[in-house]
């Protein structure tokens, strides 16, 4: 399992990609989807996810929508146009980093 430090550097990219794939999601859905996609190896905590969501929202990368579900209000997140551009940049940066690390470490997949 990758270290928490490695994961921290990719959380923003993971969130943006999930929202790109799913359209809109609320926090618990994001937690569950990451858990599912990682075969239960990555368990997001609220303490990691929500500050990331709020930061992305404050930068204009996410749009929000609140929906009343019974007595609770659920906040959905989705990518803004700026968020879509940022995701493309993040994926390009991640791919460059990945290939560079493979080259430096001499690791083949």
Order of alpha helices (4+ residues) and beta strands (2+ residues): alpha-alpha-beta-alpha-alpha-beta-beta-alpha
